[in-house]
Amino acid sequence: MNLVYITKKSTLMVAAFMCLALLLTSSIGYAKTVKVKMTAMEKDIAIDTKGTMYPAWTFNGTIPGPVVRVTQGDTVEFTLTNDKKNGQSHAMDFHAAQVDVLDEFAPVKPGETKKFSFTTKYPGVFMYHCGAPNMAQHIARGMFGVIIVDPKEGYSKSYPKPDREYILIQSQYFPNAGDAVAMMENRGWTNSLINGKIFHYDPLHGANAPAPLVAKPGERVRFFFVNANINMPVAFHPIAGIWDRVYLNGNPKNVIYGMATYNVAVSEAVTVDLVTPKGKSTNNAIVDHTMSAALRGAITVLITSPDADDSMGRGDKILP
């Protein structure tokens, strides 16, 4: 009888441990393989709300390129096709990847395709861009984007779940698209672009600008920010607000609190949280506090009101 009781007890304990392991595993999730395909496209793109066209070089025909979002530990299987109609070789440099710069990041000629894989070891937010020479020209003409690597542990006390998320990518606009030397020497740039347009989300300064970003009172709004400038750091600042938390490179382990301005180096990315005041409508201007950049286009307006559109900053609307 004793032996039977012990056996039953052991069986129950094993079952309990298995259930616990299953719950923990399901909350963390399994590593997976994510297939990402992009096409390098050389095409004219509107760089302001007036419809000014620019001979851009792009990933998938947009500035910035498509958002890539995976979970830490996932394997990214990447395919880059260089459209045969293009006149330039193009490449892909993922800042989230640990590979061989002479192999995976090598240029791809027009009409050719390159494939490579990498595993996302670190969580965070990372820039990606074309690495073909002249690299400054390829980035300045629009070949950049963001890859978000969510932590495998998910949200936590130190990395709380946000109510809304927005992606903002800042870049410099050089009207003379063919002068690569000027781009390297920081000569001739006239404007700052946010997500590919001058004053993209600022109807106060940008003619015909689309609606600004929105939130509701008391919400935690998370911004994934990338500095895609060629030469200039960004003094990232929320006018009339304070960054509640700043996650260096977007890594939850690299957190600092209560920052008015955070300096973002060229090619660096950062995740920042802004908690809107409870019980009242407010307005913020998310800017590069380098005034030569802000007043040339690097201003994003965030309007907080109880009737804010619930779809904005969620799902596929984190890059409006």
Backbone bond lengths (Angstrom), bond angles and torsions (degrees), N, CA, C in turn:
res aa  C-N    CA-C-N  psi(-1)  N-CA   C-N-CA  omega(-1)  CA-C   N-CA-C  phi
1 M - - - 1.466 - - 1.520 109.95 -
2 N 1.333 115.44 -43.24 1.449 119.88 178.40 1.519 111.37 -58.40
3 L 1.327 115.99 -44.70 1.459 122.09 -178.15 1.521 110.46 -62.83
4 V 1.332 116.52 -42.51 1.461 120.90 178.84 1.521 110.62 -62.75
5 Y 1.342 116.20 -42.18 1.469 120.77 -179.24 1.526 110.15 -62.98
6 I 1.356 116.07 -44.79 1.468 120.09 -179.97 1.513 110.56 -63.18
7 T 1.328 116.96 -40.69 1.464 121.32 -179.29 1.522 110.61 -63.25
8 K 1.345 115.91 -44.77 1.463 119.59 179.20 1.519 110.95 -63.78
9 K 1.360 114.94 -41.72 1.463 119.61 -179.91 1.527 110.70 -62.96
10 S 1.343 115.71 -42.82 1.465 119.87 179.62 1.515 111.45 -63.65
11 T 1.338 114.97 -40.03 1.472 119.60 179.28 1.521 110.84 -62.37
12 L 1.348 115.49 -42.75 1.464 119.40 179.04 1.517 111.57 -64.48
13 M 1.342 116.53 -39.37 1.463 120.54 179.59 1.523 111.12 -65.22
14 V 1.334 116.77 -42.49 1.461 121.14 178.25 1.521 110.47 -61.51
15 A 1.351 115.35 -43.84 1.464 120.06 179.66 1.528 110.93 -62.81
16 A 1.335 115.58 -39.92 1.467 119.61 179.55 1.517 111.09 -64.15
17 F 1.352 116.05 -43.78 1.460 119.95 178.85 1.523 111.56 -64.09
18 M 1.326 116.15 -37.43 1.471 120.03 178.60 1.518 111.00 -64.75
19 C 1.337 116.67 -41.33 1.465 120.58 178.14 1.524 111.15 -63.66
20 L 1.366 114.93 -41.88 1.459 119.47 179.22 1.526 110.69 -63.25
21 A 1.330 115.94 -43.56 1.464 119.99 179.30 1.515 110.98 -62.64
22 L 1.336 115.95 -39.33 1.464 120.45 179.25 1.522 110.78 -64.10
23 L 1.342 116.47 -41.71 1.459 120.32 179.51 1.513 111.56 -64.94
24 L 1.332 116.11 -43.89 1.462 119.62 179.40 1.516 111.53 -64.34
25 T 1.329 115.56 -41.97 1.460 119.89 -179.25 1.512 110.92 -65.60
26 S 1.334 116.50 -41.25 1.457 119.13 -177.75 1.519 111.60 -68.43
27 S 1.349 116.97 -30.56 1.461 118.74 179.36 1.513 111.21 -73.70
28 I 1.349 116.86 -32.97 1.451 120.25 179.75 1.522 110.68 -82.70
29 G 1.300 117.07 -38.01 1.459 121.01 179.09 1.518 111.76 93.30
30 Y 1.321 115.65 162.70 1.450 121.75 -179.53 1.516 110.13 -101.26
31 A 1.328 116.31 145.46 1.461 119.98 173.79 1.519 108.49 -65.47
32 K 1.313 116.02 143.93 1.455 120.32 -177.64 1.520 109.88 -138.05
33 T 1.299 115.42 170.27 1.457 121.65 175.54 1.521 108.60 -101.93
34 V 1.326 115.97 126.50 1.465 121.97 -178.38 1.522 108.49 -114.74
35 K 1.313 116.16 121.45 1.458 121.12 179.44 1.525 109.61 -90.15
36 V 1.326 116.38 124.74 1.464 122.41 -179.65 1.527 108.13 -124.23
37 K 1.334 115.63 125.23 1.465 120.63 179.53 1.522 109.34 -123.16
38 M 1.321 115.81 133.39 1.462 120.79 176.47 1.526 109.59 -135.73
39 T 1.331 114.09 152.88 1.454 121.25 176.52 1.519 109.11 -120.98
40 A 1.322 116.45 127.59 1.461 121.12 174.81 1.524 107.76 -75.59
41 M 1.346 115.82 123.85 1.461 121.41 -176.11 1.521 109.53 -130.67
42 E 1.325 116.57 127.50 1.455 122.25 175.12 1.525 107.61 -99.35
43 K 1.339 115.99 111.22 1.463 119.57 -174.42 1.519 110.27 -153.82
44 D 1.324 116.42 161.43 1.453 121.72 177.05 1.530 109.95 -77.18
45 I 1.337 115.37 135.00 1.463 122.47 -176.78 1.527 108.81 -131.00
46 A 1.332 117.75 141.46 1.461 121.64 173.59 1.524 108.89 -75.33
47 I 1.344 116.26 126.76 1.462 119.80 -177.27 1.532 112.92 -107.90
48 D 1.326 116.93 5.56 1.458 119.94 172.99 1.520 108.98 -148.55
49 T 1.316 115.92 175.18 1.459 119.84 -176.94 1.526 112.59 -79.13
50 K 1.341 116.68 -3.97 1.462 121.05 176.15 1.532 111.44 -88.43
51 G 1.323 116.53 -11.16 1.458 120.25 179.90 1.513 114.58 92.82
52 T 1.347 118.12 18.38 1.465 121.46 176.41 1.526 109.79 -63.55
53 M 1.321 116.72 123.75 1.461 121.47 -174.84 1.532 111.24 -93.03
54 Y 1.323 114.52 148.37 1.466 121.96 -175.79 1.523 108.61 -139.38
55 P 1.348 118.78 136.14 1.465 120.94 -179.97 1.534 111.08 -75.80
56 A 1.301 116.29 83.29 1.459 122.34 -171.93 1.523 112.33 -86.49
57 W 1.326 114.25 158.48 1.460 122.78 166.62 1.523 105.60 -113.86
58 T 1.314 118.20 129.63 1.462 121.04 -167.57 1.519 113.16 -137.79
59 F 1.313 114.79 164.85 1.465 122.58 163.84 1.528 107.03 -102.01
60 N 1.309 116.51 117.61 1.474 123.67 178.34 1.522 113.29 65.20
61 G 1.326 117.06 20.38 1.453 120.36 172.12 1.504 116.37 82.38
62 T 1.350 118.59 11.39 1.460 120.92 -179.42 1.533 110.88 -131.91
63 I 1.340 115.32 155.02 1.465 121.84 170.41 1.527 107.19 -119.75
64 P 1.337 118.65 118.40 1.461 127.73 -5.88 1.526 111.99 -72.98
65 G 1.334 115.93 177.60 1.456 120.44 176.73 1.521 111.34 -73.04
66 P 1.325 117.76 179.10 1.464 121.34 -176.40 1.528 112.89 -62.52
67 V 1.335 115.62 148.44 1.461 121.48 176.95 1.526 109.41 -74.71
68 V 1.321 115.96 131.80 1.459 121.31 173.25 1.524 106.86 -109.76
69 R 1.330 117.33 124.08 1.464 120.62 -179.80 1.516 109.93 -131.73
70 V 1.321 115.96 122.36 1.461 122.16 -177.80 1.525 108.25 -135.81
71 T 1.324 116.25 -177.84 1.457 122.23 177.03 1.519 109.10 -114.53
72 Q 1.310 116.26 143.84 1.462 122.10 178.38 1.530 110.46 -48.34
73 G 1.314 116.67 130.08 1.461 122.21 -177.98 1.509 113.41 98.54
74 D 1.335 117.24 -16.43 1.467 120.38 177.56 1.534 110.40 -67.27
75 T 1.315 114.76 153.48 1.464 121.37 172.62 1.522 108.87 -103.21
76 V 1.308 116.27 126.82 1.457 121.59 177.53 1.519 108.93 -97.01
77 E 1.321 116.80 120.91 1.464 122.50 173.25 1.525 106.86 -100.01
78 F 1.316 115.85 106.27 1.460 120.80 -171.39 1.522 111.68 -105.90
79 T 1.330 115.02 138.51 1.459 122.08 176.41 1.519 109.13 -128.04
80 L 1.325 116.54 123.77 1.466 121.62 176.00 1.522 109.12 -114.68
81 T 1.317 115.75 123.12 1.466 121.89 174.77 1.523 108.47 -110.35
82 N 1.318 115.24 127.70 1.461 120.42 176.39 1.526 107.30 -96.42
83 D 1.329 116.09 111.88 1.465 121.40 -177.08 1.524 110.85 -51.64
84 K 1.316 116.05 134.52 1.466 120.68 -176.60 1.524 112.90 -64.76
85 K 1.331 117.51 -18.62 1.468 120.77 178.77 1.526 112.23 -80.74
86 N 1.337 117.42 -10.10 1.466 120.63 -178.33 1.519 111.82 -71.08
87 G 1.325 114.81 156.80 1.458 119.86 177.83 1.507 113.84 -102.26
88 Q 1.358 117.09 -5.17 1.464 121.51 -174.81 1.523 111.33 -125.13
89 S 1.343 114.73 153.05 1.454 119.81 166.68 1.527 108.39 -76.13
90 H 1.330 116.95 147.97 1.464 121.37 178.79 1.527 108.82 -136.24
91 A 1.334 116.02 165.39 1.458 120.94 -176.93 1.522 109.11 -149.65
92 M 1.327 115.77 177.27 1.460 120.98 176.73 1.520 110.17 -132.03
93 D 1.327 115.64 128.90 1.462 123.57 175.96 1.526 107.25 -122.57
94 F 1.327 116.36 105.06 1.462 121.79 175.43 1.527 108.29 -90.88
95 H 1.334 118.11 119.86 1.457 120.32 177.91 1.523 111.71 -70.39
96 A 1.315 117.85 -11.08 1.466 121.30 177.57 1.529 112.40 -88.32
97 A 1.331 116.81 -2.54 1.467 120.88 -173.69 1.523 111.65 -102.09
98 Q 1.333 115.66 148.32 1.466 122.80 172.27 1.523 107.08 -119.97
99 V 1.342 115.28 96.28 1.461 121.56 -172.91 1.537 108.99 -140.89
100 D 1.328 117.46 -155.82 1.457 123.23 179.44 1.523 109.04 -108.72
101 V 1.324 116.45 117.39 1.465 120.22 -177.37 1.527 111.89 -60.64
102 L 1.337 117.99 -27.88 1.460 121.08 -178.63 1.523 112.82 -86.57
103 D 1.318 116.77 -9.03 1.465 121.00 -179.03 1.525 110.44 -111.57
104 E 1.336 116.50 -78.36 1.465 119.97 -175.59 1.533 113.06 -60.41
105 F 1.331 116.54 -36.43 1.467 119.80 -176.05 1.525 113.29 -92.96
106 A 1.312 117.78 12.52 1.465 121.53 -177.91 1.531 111.40 -69.60
107 P 1.345 117.77 150.70 1.466 121.85 -179.60 1.529 113.06 -62.66
108 V 1.335 114.21 150.27 1.462 122.19 178.29 1.530 107.87 -117.27
109 K 1.302 117.23 126.37 1.459 121.62 -177.65 1.531 110.90 -75.77
110 P 1.340 117.51 157.40 1.472 120.32 177.13 1.530 111.30 -54.71
111 G 1.323 114.60 134.55 1.458 120.30 -179.98 1.519 114.16 86.80
112 E 1.335 117.87 -2.41 1.464 120.95 -178.41 1.525 111.22 -110.70
113 T 1.342 115.45 164.86 1.466 122.69 -178.76 1.518 109.77 -130.50
114 K 1.314 116.10 142.81 1.467 121.30 177.10 1.514 109.64 -129.21
115 K 1.333 116.35 139.28 1.455 121.61 177.75 1.522 109.78 -125.15
116 F 1.341 115.63 142.44 1.462 120.28 171.92 1.521 109.30 -157.09
117 S 1.326 115.54 163.79 1.469 121.54 -177.95 1.523 110.00 -128.25
118 F 1.336 115.18 152.13 1.467 120.66 172.17 1.519 108.61 -152.61
119 T 1.328 115.53 155.30 1.453 122.15 178.70 1.526 109.19 -104.43
120 T 1.315 116.69 134.50 1.461 121.46 -177.11 1.524 109.80 -82.99
121 K 1.311 115.53 96.92 1.460 120.99 -174.88 1.516 112.52 -78.39
122 Y 1.335 116.68 -35.98 1.467 121.03 -175.08 1.530 111.20 -113.72
123 P 1.339 117.13 140.02 1.465 119.03 173.69 1.519 110.11 -77.88
124 G 1.325 115.98 159.15 1.453 119.57 176.12 1.513 112.30 146.04
125 V 1.329 114.28 -167.06 1.457 121.17 176.48 1.530 106.91 -121.60
126 F 1.327 115.86 132.06 1.450 121.37 -171.46 1.530 110.74 -134.95
127 M 1.310 115.40 145.85 1.458 121.17 172.34 1.521 109.81 -77.15
128 Y 1.315 116.80 148.78 1.464 121.10 161.35 1.520 107.36 -126.70
129 H 1.337 116.53 154.68 1.461 119.68 -176.92 1.523 110.15 -163.72
130 C 1.302 115.44 166.47 1.464 120.79 174.30 1.523 108.65 -73.11
131 G 1.317 115.75 136.35 1.461 120.22 -179.32 1.514 113.70 -111.15
132 A 1.335 117.13 9.76 1.467 119.75 -179.38 1.530 109.52 -74.86
133 P 1.334 117.42 149.98 1.469 119.68 178.00 1.529 110.71 -74.26
134 N 1.286 117.48 147.59 1.454 130.65 -13.16 1.530 109.02 -74.29
135 M 1.330 115.60 118.28 1.459 119.66 -172.99 1.526 112.41 -60.01
136 A 1.348 116.98 -39.75 1.462 120.11 179.94 1.521 110.97 -57.18
137 Q 1.332 116.77 -41.46 1.457 120.68 -178.47 1.523 111.62 -69.62
138 H 1.319 117.50 -40.49 1.465 120.88 -179.31 1.532 111.14 -64.30
139 I 1.347 116.46 -39.96 1.463 119.43 178.60 1.525 110.35 -71.02
140 A 1.341 116.03 -45.81 1.465 119.95 -177.32 1.523 112.01 -61.47
141 R 1.316 116.76 -29.87 1.460 119.47 -178.47 1.523 113.03 -87.64
142 G 1.343 117.08 2.98 1.458 119.04 168.44 1.511 118.41 120.72
143 M 1.337 118.27 5.15 1.473 118.72 -174.96 1.525 111.03 -92.23
144 F 1.331 115.54 77.40 1.451 121.18 178.99 1.526 108.89 -154.01
145 G 1.325 115.39 164.64 1.457 121.30 178.53 1.512 109.84 -173.22
146 V 1.327 116.75 -165.11 1.464 121.79 -174.85 1.519 110.51 -131.99
147 I 1.332 114.94 141.27 1.461 121.79 168.83 1.522 107.47 -120.33
148 I 1.330 115.52 123.80 1.458 122.42 177.71 1.522 108.26 -101.62
149 V 1.335 115.68 127.13 1.464 120.99 176.93 1.525 107.40 -113.07
150 D 1.324 116.70 101.39 1.461 121.08 -179.60 1.531 110.25 -69.73
151 P 1.344 118.14 143.07 1.474 120.37 179.78 1.518 111.61 -63.65
152 K 1.317 116.34 141.06 1.467 119.99 -177.24 1.522 111.87 -65.05
153 E 1.357 116.90 -24.62 1.462 120.05 179.78 1.527 112.27 -77.76
154 G 1.345 116.60 -11.43 1.457 119.95 -177.56 1.521 111.09 79.92
155 Y 1.308 116.82 -155.82 1.461 121.57 -179.23 1.524 110.37 -80.05
156 S 1.341 114.81 156.58 1.456 120.22 -176.28 1.523 108.82 -153.65
157 K 1.339 116.39 -178.82 1.459 120.60 178.26 1.525 110.80 -61.87
158 S 1.324 116.97 -37.73 1.461 120.64 -179.73 1.523 112.28 -83.53
159 Y 1.323 117.25 -15.17 1.472 121.71 179.21 1.529 107.69 -136.32
160 P 1.343 116.41 72.05 1.477 120.31 -173.72 1.527 112.53 -67.74
161 K 1.312 114.82 154.35 1.458 120.39 178.23 1.524 109.69 -68.57
162 P 1.337 117.97 129.01 1.461 119.85 179.17 1.526 111.20 -81.89
163 D 1.329 115.10 160.45 1.457 120.29 174.39 1.526 111.10 -81.94
164 R 1.339 115.59 -31.55 1.470 121.45 177.82 1.519 109.11 -144.97
165 E 1.334 115.14 155.63 1.460 121.48 176.98 1.529 108.99 -133.56
166 Y 1.328 115.19 140.28 1.458 120.34 174.84 1.529 109.45 -135.61
167 I 1.316 115.49 143.69 1.458 122.03 174.16 1.520 108.40 -103.29
168 L 1.338 116.88 130.24 1.452 122.67 174.74 1.529 108.67 -128.58
169 I 1.324 116.38 125.40 1.464 121.67 178.18 1.522 108.07 -123.29
170 Q 1.323 115.91 121.53 1.465 120.78 -178.89 1.520 110.13 -101.46
171 S 1.340 116.31 139.50 1.464 120.89 178.16 1.517 110.04 -146.92
172 Q 1.328 115.42 164.39 1.462 121.26 178.90 1.521 110.70 -94.97
173 Y 1.334 115.11 144.57 1.461 120.84 178.75 1.522 110.17 -107.56
174 F 1.337 114.78 118.63 1.461 122.96 176.48 1.520 107.79 -110.24
175 P 1.340 119.20 106.12 1.467 121.04 -177.43 1.521 113.75 -57.71
176 N 1.344 117.26 -35.91 1.461 120.53 178.41 1.520 108.25 -83.80
177 A 1.319 116.04 88.61 1.464 121.49 -173.55 1.522 113.48 -65.08
178 G 1.324 117.46 -19.88 1.460 120.39 -176.50 1.506 114.97 -90.98
179 D 1.339 119.04 -6.96 1.463 121.67 -175.38 1.524 110.16 -95.32
180 A 1.324 116.42 84.49 1.460 121.56 -178.29 1.520 111.76 -68.34
181 V 1.333 117.42 -32.33 1.464 120.80 179.83 1.524 110.25 -65.36
182 A 1.334 116.91 -42.16 1.461 120.66 178.03 1.523 110.79 -61.46
183 M 1.316 117.14 -37.86 1.462 120.53 178.72 1.527 110.43 -63.23
184 M 1.333 117.22 -44.01 1.460 120.53 179.22 1.526 111.54 -64.86
185 E 1.337 116.81 -35.12 1.463 121.87 -177.51 1.530 112.40 -91.08
186 N 1.323 116.69 2.59 1.467 123.12 177.92 1.526 112.29 63.66
187 R 1.330 115.85 35.53 1.467 121.30 177.72 1.516 110.13 -104.66
188 G 1.324 116.74 138.85 1.453 120.55 169.68 1.510 116.40 88.24
189 W 1.332 118.71 3.12 1.463 118.03 176.65 1.529 108.38 -77.64
190 T 1.307 116.49 141.08 1.467 120.64 -173.89 1.516 113.89 -118.82
191 N 1.335 117.50 -21.09 1.463 119.77 -174.62 1.517 111.18 -149.12
192 S 1.329 114.06 163.21 1.457 121.71 170.72 1.522 108.57 -106.30
193 L 1.313 115.58 140.47 1.457 121.56 177.28 1.525 109.38 -109.52
194 I 1.326 116.18 139.96 1.459 121.92 169.84 1.525 106.76 -115.45
195 N 1.326 115.37 118.84 1.468 120.53 -175.13 1.526 111.43 50.59
196 G 1.332 114.79 41.40 1.457 120.30 171.23 1.507 117.07 90.27
197 K 1.350 118.75 -0.71 1.463 120.13 -178.60 1.535 111.67 -139.93
198 I 1.331 115.33 150.47 1.454 122.76 176.78 1.533 109.00 -73.75
199 F 1.355 117.41 130.36 1.475 122.27 -178.02 1.539 110.70 47.68
200 H 1.322 115.29 47.74 1.468 120.64 -171.95 1.526 113.22 -56.66
201 Y 1.335 116.53 -43.74 1.465 120.41 -176.79 1.529 110.43 -119.40
202 D 1.320 116.35 39.77 1.454 121.53 -177.75 1.524 110.33 -132.74
203 P 1.338 117.87 87.45 1.468 120.62 -179.06 1.524 113.56 -68.61
204 L 1.349 117.40 -12.97 1.458 119.89 178.05 1.526 111.82 -72.86
205 H 1.322 116.38 -34.52 1.459 120.77 -177.03 1.525 113.12 -111.79
206 G 1.302 117.23 -25.00 1.457 120.92 -176.02 1.519 111.99 -101.53
207 A 1.321 116.75 118.02 1.467 120.42 178.18 1.521 110.10 -63.13
208 N 1.335 116.05 132.14 1.466 122.56 178.90 1.527 113.17 62.66
209 A 1.338 116.70 22.90 1.467 118.96 179.23 1.523 109.83 -64.82
210 P 1.322 117.00 143.65 1.467 119.27 177.04 1.521 110.29 -67.40
211 A 1.311 116.43 175.78 1.463 121.13 -178.25 1.526 110.09 -57.63
212 P 1.335 117.49 143.89 1.464 120.37 177.36 1.519 110.96 -69.51
213 L 1.316 116.13 175.13 1.453 121.06 176.13 1.522 109.29 -72.66
214 V 1.326 117.00 153.12 1.461 120.57 -174.84 1.523 111.85 -132.75
215 A 1.343 114.68 158.07 1.458 122.73 174.10 1.528 107.43 -156.71
216 K 1.323 115.93 171.89 1.460 121.31 175.56 1.525 109.63 -108.34
217 P 1.338 117.69 157.28 1.462 120.53 178.70 1.531 111.70 -56.55
218 G 1.327 115.30 136.47 1.455 121.17 176.76 1.516 115.24 82.71
219 E 1.318 118.17 6.54 1.465 120.51 -178.51 1.530 111.77 -89.18
220 R 1.328 114.43 150.46 1.470 121.49 171.25 1.523 107.32 -91.94
221 V 1.326 115.86 112.96 1.455 121.42 -178.49 1.526 108.25 -105.77
222 R 1.305 116.35 121.14 1.473 121.82 -177.11 1.527 109.94 -103.56
223 F 1.334 115.53 128.95 1.453 121.59 177.04 1.529 109.44 -111.45
224 F 1.324 115.51 128.82 1.458 121.71 170.20 1.527 105.99 -98.78
225 F 1.323 116.82 111.92 1.459 120.81 -173.25 1.525 111.04 -114.95
226 V 1.344 115.14 135.80 1.469 121.86 177.24 1.522 108.62 -125.34
227 N 1.326 116.29 132.03 1.458 121.69 173.76 1.527 108.14 -94.08
228 A 1.336 115.37 99.69 1.470 121.07 179.43 1.527 111.57 -99.32
229 N 1.351 117.40 18.49 1.456 120.32 173.65 1.525 110.36 -61.36
230 I 1.316 115.61 157.83 1.456 119.86 176.37 1.522 111.20 -80.32
231 N 1.333 117.28 -39.12 1.462 120.60 -170.08 1.525 115.70 -133.51
232 M 1.320 119.64 -13.51 1.459 120.69 -167.44 1.523 113.40 -114.37
233 P 1.355 117.38 130.56 1.466 119.62 171.94 1.522 110.17 -69.02
234 V 1.324 116.37 166.06 1.457 122.36 -178.47 1.525 109.47 -121.62
235 A 1.343 116.14 127.25 1.468 121.80 173.99 1.526 107.03 -90.86
236 F 1.330 116.47 88.39 1.464 122.51 -169.98 1.522 110.45 -79.54
237 H 1.342 116.61 116.99 1.465 121.19 -169.35 1.528 111.39 -142.74
238 P 1.360 117.95 135.79 1.468 120.89 173.99 1.529 110.41 -96.50
239 I 1.318 118.52 102.16 1.451 120.69 179.40 1.529 109.24 -60.79
240 A 1.342 115.67 132.16 1.464 124.18 -176.83 1.527 112.10 70.88
241 G 1.336 115.93 24.40 1.456 120.31 177.61 1.517 111.16 -156.08
242 I 1.322 116.21 176.00 1.464 123.32 176.66 1.519 107.71 -135.50
243 W 1.325 116.63 138.28 1.460 119.55 174.89 1.527 107.90 -65.97
244 D 1.320 117.01 114.98 1.462 120.99 178.98 1.521 110.60 -63.21
245 R 1.330 115.21 -43.26 1.473 121.01 177.14 1.516 108.72 -141.81
246 V 1.321 114.58 143.08 1.460 121.97 174.32 1.527 107.28 -122.43
247 Y 1.327 116.23 122.92 1.458 121.62 178.66 1.522 107.96 -106.63
248 L 1.343 116.21 104.57 1.456 120.66 -178.18 1.521 109.69 -59.63
249 N 1.310 116.10 125.73 1.458 123.96 -176.04 1.526 112.33 59.61
250 G 1.341 116.23 13.56 1.458 120.10 178.20 1.509 114.51 79.10
251 N 1.330 117.36 4.57 1.462 121.38 -178.58 1.531 109.72 -82.80
252 P 1.344 119.09 123.40 1.468 121.52 -178.78 1.525 114.05 -57.31
253 K 1.345 118.03 -21.74 1.459 120.91 179.91 1.531 111.73 -79.55
254 N 1.327 116.52 -14.94 1.462 120.72 -176.68 1.529 109.77 -106.75
255 V 1.321 117.69 67.78 1.464 120.75 -172.06 1.525 111.34 -110.96
256 I 1.341 115.46 136.87 1.453 122.12 170.37 1.533 107.45 -129.78
257 Y 1.320 116.33 157.88 1.464 120.41 -169.10 1.534 111.57 -120.16
258 G 1.338 115.36 149.11 1.450 121.92 168.67 1.511 114.91 63.11
259 M 1.323 117.52 51.74 1.458 122.01 -178.23 1.528 110.72 -102.44
260 A 1.325 116.77 129.97 1.461 120.06 175.58 1.521 110.93 -78.04
261 T 1.331 116.13 -39.66 1.468 121.57 -179.19 1.516 108.72 -140.77
262 Y 1.325 115.93 138.84 1.462 119.84 174.99 1.517 108.51 -125.28
263 N 1.330 115.96 129.50 1.457 121.27 -177.19 1.532 110.35 -85.77
264 V 1.322 116.48 122.40 1.457 121.96 -175.66 1.526 108.80 -111.33
265 A 1.315 116.80 116.99 1.458 121.64 -177.44 1.527 110.84 -70.38
266 V 1.317 115.93 164.81 1.462 121.03 176.03 1.526 109.66 -58.84
267 S 1.322 116.88 130.61 1.464 126.77 -179.59 1.520 113.17 76.24
268 E 1.340 117.50 -4.72 1.460 120.29 179.33 1.527 110.01 -80.28
269 A 1.325 115.61 155.48 1.458 122.09 175.82 1.519 109.05 -128.97
270 V 1.328 116.11 154.44 1.452 120.60 -178.38 1.526 108.82 -149.51
271 T 1.331 115.93 150.11 1.459 122.14 173.41 1.518 107.61 -111.48
272 V 1.333 116.69 129.12 1.473 120.81 -178.91 1.526 109.43 -131.80
273 D 1.327 115.69 145.78 1.463 122.32 177.44 1.512 110.38 -111.92
274 L 1.324 115.69 133.06 1.454 122.79 172.84 1.531 107.41 -118.23
275 V 1.341 117.45 120.91 1.461 121.51 178.37 1.525 107.33 -98.98
276 T 1.324 116.46 116.95 1.463 120.34 -177.25 1.527 110.49 -76.04
277 P 1.333 117.75 147.04 1.472 120.67 -179.52 1.529 112.09 -60.28
278 K 1.311 115.80 143.07 1.459 120.90 178.39 1.523 110.76 -79.31
279 G 1.326 115.43 146.67 1.450 120.56 167.99 1.509 117.17 79.20
280 K 1.332 117.67 5.43 1.461 117.16 177.79 1.524 110.50 -155.58
281 S 1.319 115.29 155.32 1.457 121.35 176.72 1.523 109.39 -81.59
282 T 1.318 116.83 139.75 1.461 121.71 -179.06 1.524 109.93 -141.83
283 N 1.324 114.93 170.00 1.462 121.81 175.75 1.527 109.49 -133.23
284 N 1.326 115.84 139.94 1.456 121.83 174.10 1.518 109.46 -127.82
285 A 1.318 115.27 150.90 1.457 120.57 170.84 1.525 107.05 -117.02
286 I 1.324 116.35 115.50 1.461 121.83 179.05 1.519 106.70 -88.34
287 V 1.340 117.45 115.01 1.463 119.98 -169.16 1.522 112.43 -132.56
288 D 1.326 113.94 163.03 1.448 122.03 160.03 1.518 105.07 -89.10
289 H 1.337 117.12 112.78 1.463 119.80 -175.02 1.531 112.64 -72.23
290 T 1.310 117.30 -0.44 1.458 120.83 165.12 1.520 105.50 -72.38
291 M 1.321 117.07 105.46 1.461 120.51 -168.67 1.525 113.43 -61.75
292 S 1.331 117.47 -30.39 1.463 119.25 178.44 1.515 111.60 -63.99
293 A 1.328 116.76 -24.35 1.460 121.24 177.20 1.525 111.44 -90.23
294 A 1.348 116.73 -44.39 1.461 120.15 -177.65 1.518 111.68 -59.57
295 L 1.331 116.27 -47.90 1.462 120.36 -175.29 1.523 112.83 -78.33
296 R 1.328 115.82 -0.29 1.462 120.66 174.07 1.530 111.33 -108.66
297 G 1.342 117.01 8.57 1.459 117.47 174.57 1.504 117.16 138.89
298 A 1.352 118.57 -12.51 1.467 120.61 -173.85 1.524 111.68 -91.50
299 I 1.331 115.83 58.92 1.467 122.10 175.42 1.524 108.39 -130.12
300 T 1.328 116.23 128.98 1.462 122.12 176.78 1.524 108.46 -123.73
301 V 1.310 117.25 126.94 1.467 121.58 -178.16 1.531 109.74 -94.69
302 L 1.322 115.62 130.94 1.468 122.73 173.81 1.523 107.74 -114.59
303 I 1.324 116.81 118.45 1.465 122.33 178.92 1.526 109.07 -105.20
304 T 1.332 115.69 125.46 1.460 121.63 179.60 1.531 109.25 -107.24
305 S 1.329 116.30 122.50 1.464 120.76 179.55 1.525 109.03 -154.86
306 P 1.335 118.27 155.18 1.472 121.23 -178.14 1.520 113.47 -62.23
307 D 1.338 117.82 -24.92 1.461 120.00 -177.39 1.526 112.84 -100.13
308 A 1.335 117.42 24.34 1.464 121.13 178.99 1.524 110.85 -59.96
309 D 1.318 115.64 142.59 1.464 123.11 179.34 1.530 109.82 -58.77
310 D 1.339 116.97 119.35 1.466 121.56 -177.00 1.529 113.20 -68.20
311 S 1.317 118.38 -17.54 1.460 120.24 -178.00 1.527 112.84 -84.42
312 M 1.338 116.87 -20.57 1.461 119.88 -177.03 1.525 111.05 -73.24
313 G 1.347 114.88 137.84 1.459 119.92 179.88 1.508 113.75 78.18
314 R 1.339 115.39 17.62 1.463 120.74 178.88 1.520 109.87 -139.41
315 G 1.326 116.31 152.09 1.469 120.34 177.99 1.505 112.18 60.34
316 D 1.340 115.99 -127.73 1.456 119.97 -178.44 1.525 112.23 -86.12
317 K 1.336 117.57 9.35 1.461 120.84 179.38 1.534 112.04 -108.46
318 I 1.350 115.66 31.01 1.460 118.44 173.39 1.530 110.55 -88.07
319 L 1.326 116.73 -15.05 1.465 122.20 170.54 1.523 106.89 -121.72
320 P 1.351 116.89 84.62 1.469 119.91 -173.39 1.537 112.59 -63.92
